[in-house]
């Protein structure tokens, strides 16, 4: 056996080491290339899977029991969960019209079809006049997707078909609702109602993701722009705070005046409608008057509204009420909305930020004050009950009303802006909309209320003299 000298050994090690070093670099480059190709492949598969579409698609339904969702604020009925474990099939009729087939998995449960729904009215569509300005377009799409839109159908509607089952649903179903939840694009909801003791009661609720391929195609069809221009904002919350709001592109001011307004800070909080059901989602103690919302010593939080569309007390949502901490004045304007023949009105509430002393303004515009209902205060939910945004529908509306009042041609808009005309993120401020009605006895007195985050509670009541 030949002996190897130390010099030869070292030379061999050196040669081997150099060889190994060169091979390692190549391996790294090759491995990096393979990894990149793999990631691209995975991205392609994800994209294909997420945006796939077909004329007939099975869609998973998610149902929560009382144990799963103990803080559900819906008006649950005695038959809640007795007709559950359903399946959903989404059927495309044409570019924007779809059927939603809610299928049973047992003999006692009925098949319910929501037929021929025009999704041009539920997928975000921006008014043509906001497309003249990128900032307004972004705000319009963002707020439209991040506001709830619940559309209802009476059981005898031509859009509803009920068949099979044990007869309970055929006899007792009074309303079907389809909701685009105030979350990322695609998070939708189905609700079925009966009546108990004269009140509407929920007996079935489920959540699903509307097929994103169809969502994308509908969006592009109705807006005539690429989905990819706004997809990230629609599918993920991207805060457009600081965006300059050019309100002159939405309406022209004809005249204006300051009007006398009361904000009775020591008035007891008024509760009715959905606010009476959302006591468990308002995480605060000893809040009895409007003043309490603006007291820095009070820690007021709300249960977060999370995907697929439920309230979570374990993830509290805060507020920035100091930004509207001191009410200053009200300005009433007569306006001429863009592309609308009729002259309408606009209300501006001016506030002082109690931390920075900056003036912030809430605009509620494109309303006909004379046509607002006259109501007692305790019936405020029957007033004009609207979200924040541009070209938006009400939170709750019948499908028949929606088809007669397309949101994208509505002159209504509402937003908060700072002293530099920059958009304020009202979600983080924790104001999601307003309610307005005329006084029951005095048509010259306007009642205006502010809705908190997710409409959990009212946070203010203004009495505005319109004379």
ABEGO torsion letter per residue (X at the ends): XBBBBAAAAAAAAAAAAAAAAAAAAAAAAAAAAAAAAAAAAAAAAAAAAAABBBABBBBBBBBBBAAABAABABBBBAABGABBGBBBBBBBABAABBBBBBBBABAABBBBBBBGBBAAAABBBBBAAAAABAAAAAAAAAAAAABBBBBBBBAABAABBBBEEAGAAAAABABBBBBBBBBBBGBBBBBBBBBBGGBBBBABBBBBBBBAAAAAAAAAAAAGBBAAAAAAAAABBBBABGBBBBAAAABBBABBBBBBBBBBAABBBBBBEAAAAAAAABBBBGBABAAAAABAABBBBBBBBBOAGBBBAABBBBBAAAAAABBABBBBBBBBBBGBABBBBBBBBBBBBAAAGBBBBBBBBGBBAAABBBBBAAAAAABBBBBBEBGBBBABBBAAAAAABBAAABABBBBBBBAAGBBBBAAAAGBAEBBBBBBAABAABBBBBBBBBGGABBABBBBBBAX
